[in-house]
Amino acid sequence: MADDNNLPQDDNLSVDADLTAGETTEETTDAPETSEEATGSKTEAELADLKDKYLRLAAEFENYKRRTTKERADLFKTANQELMVALLPVLDDFDRARHHTKDTEDAGAVRESVEIIYNKLSKTLSQKGLVTMEAKGGDFDPELHEAITQIPAPSEDLKGKIVDEVERGYYLGDKVIRHAKVVLGN
């Protein structure tokens, strides 16, 4: 019987061990669900944060586009303001010259006033970056010149070169803003 007493006791022990193992298994089963829920809520929080960042970035970009479009429109409206302000004194000189030479018969006075105004206008435009193109006597370059016509060259050294300049060409900085209209010698 001692063996019988021992057996049930051993059975109890093994039952207790099984219960403990079962409880541990249940706890282990519950633990992953909790970590999955925590991971899921963490992922949802990260997703919400990323969505918020995306919406803010998209709104910021739209504001940037609107602002730059407005700035560009304002720039186009006032792009020539600096040049116009610089040309106003020349316009004033033309008004004064017209006023002072309207009753004069002296062509020299009119010529002198026109020359003064022309020099002032040329100086103002050159300060703003306008450069006159030198074409007469040079080689023809289709990037810089527009050939109007060809005439017989007055001398042998002008064959294939620019004989006359009908309309001057101009650079603004390094860019050609008007091609020179020229006559070629052949």
C-alpha positions in Angstrom: 0.0 0.0 0.0 2.8 2.3 0.5 3.3 2.0 -3.1 -0.4 2.8 -3.7 0.0 5.9 -1.5 3.0 6.9 -3.4 1.3 6.4 -6.7 -1.6 8.7 -6.1 0.8 11.2 -4.7 2.9 11.0 -7.8 -0.3 11.3 -9.9 -1.2 14.5 -8.0 2.2 15.8 -8.6 2.1 15.1 -12.2 -1.4 16.7 -12.4 -0.1 19.8 -10.6 2.8 19.9 -13.0 0.4 19.5 -15.9 -1.8 22.4 -14.5 1.3 24.5 -14.1 2.4 23.7 -17.6 -1.2 24.5 -18.9 -1.3 27.8 -17.1 2.0 28.7 -18.6 0.8 27.7 -22.0 -2.3 29.9 -21.6 -0.2 32.8 -20.4 2.2 32.3 -23.3 -0.8 32.3 -25.6 -2.2 35.4 -24.0 1.2 37.2 -24.2 1.5 37.1 -28.0 -2.0 38.4 -28.4 -1.0 41.4 -26.2 2.2 42.0 -28.1 0.3 41.7 -31.4 -2.2 44.2 -30.1 0.6 46.5 -29.0 2.4 46.1 -32.3 -0.8 46.7 -34.2 -1.6 49.9 -32.2 2.0 51.0 -32.6 1.8 50.4 -36.4 -1.5 52.3 -36.5 0.1 55.2 -34.6 3.0 55.2 -37.0 0.6 55.1 -40.0 -1.4 58.0 -38.6 1.8 59.9 -37.9 3.0 59.3 -41.5 -0.4 60.3 -42.9 -0.3 63.5 -40.9 3.2 64.2 -42.2 2.2 63.5 -45.7 -0.8 65.8 -45.5 1.3 68.6 -44.0 3.9 68.1 -46.7 1.3 68.2 -49.5 -0.3 71.3 -48.0 3.1 73.0 -47.6 4.0 72.1 -51.3 0.7 73.6 -52.5 1.3 76.8 -50.5 4.8 76.9 -52.0 3.4 76.5 -55.6 0.8 79.3 -54.9 3.5 81.6 -53.4 6.0 81.1 -56.2 3.3 81.6 -58.9 2.2 84.8 -57.2 5.9 86.0 -56.9 6.5 85.2 -60.6 3.4 87.1 -61.6 4.5 90.1 -59.5 8.0 89.9 -61.0 6.6 90.0 -64.5 4.5 93.0 -63.6 7.5 94.9 -62.2 10.4 93.4 -64.2 11.0 96.5 -66.2 10.5 98.9 -63.3 14.2 99.5 -62.8 14.8 100.1 -66.5 11.8 102.5 -66.7 13.0 104.5 -63.7 16.4 104.7 -65.3 14.9 106.0 -68.6 12.7 108.6 -67.1 15.5 111.3 -67.0 16.0 110.6 -70.8 12.3 111.2 -71.4 12.5 114.4 -69.3 15.4 115.5 -71.6 13.3 114.8 -74.7 10.5 116.9 -73.2 12.9 119.8 -72.4 14.5 119.6 -75.9 11.1 119.7 -77.6 10.0 122.6 -75.5 13.2 124.7 -76.1 13.6 123.9 -79.8 10.0 124.2 -81.0 10.4 127.8 -82.0 14.0 127.7 -83.2 15.2 127.7 -86.8 18.7 126.7 -85.7 19.4 123.1 -86.9 22.6 123.1 -84.9 20.8 123.6 -81.6 18.3 120.8 -82.5 21.2 118.5 -83.6 23.1 119.3 -80.4 20.2 118.5 -78.1 19.4 115.3 -79.9 23.1 114.3 -79.6 23.1 115.0 -75.9 20.0 112.9 -75.3 21.3 110.1 -77.5 24.5 109.9 -75.5 22.6 109.9 -72.2 20.2 107.2 -73.5 23.2 105.1 -74.7 25.0 105.5 -71.4 21.9 104.5 -69.4 21.2 101.4 -71.6 24.9 100.3 -71.4 24.7 100.6 -67.6 21.8 98.2 -67.7 23.8 95.7 -69.8 23.0 96.6 -73.4 26.0 96.2 -75.7 26.0 97.2 -79.4 27.1 94.5 -81.8 29.9 95.4 -84.2 29.2 93.9 -87.5 30.4 96.0 -90.4 33.5 94.6 -92.1 33.3 91.3 -90.2 32.5 87.8 -91.2 28.8 86.8 -91.5 27.6 84.7 -88.6 24.0 83.4 -88.9 23.9 83.2 -85.0 24.4 87.0 -84.8 23.4 88.5 -88.2 20.4 88.4 -90.5 21.4 88.9 -94.1 19.0 91.2 -95.9 20.6 91.1 -99.3 23.9 90.6 -101.2 25.6 93.2 -103.3 28.8 93.1 -105.4 31.7 93.7 -103.0 33.3 97.1 -103.3 36.7 95.6 -102.8 38.3 92.2 -102.9 38.8 92.0 -99.1 35.0 92.5 -98.5 33.9 89.4 -100.5 31.9 87.2 -98.2 31.9 89.8 -95.5 29.5 92.3 -94.2 29.5 95.4 -96.4 26.8 97.4 -94.7 24.7 97.3 -91.5 21.0 98.3 -92.1 20.0 97.8 -88.5 22.3 97.3 -85.5 22.2 94.2 -83.4 22.4 94.2 -79.6 23.5 91.9 -76.8 22.0 92.0 -73.3 24.8 90.5 -71.3 25.9 87.5 -73.4 22.6 87.0 -75.0 21.7 88.3 -78.5 18.4 90.2 -78.1 18.4 91.6 -81.7 20.2 90.2 -84.7 22.0 92.8 -86.9 20.4 93.2 -90.3 23.3 93.3 -92.7 24.2 93.5 -96.4 26.8 90.9 -97.7 29.4 91.4 -100.4 29.8 88.7 -103.0 
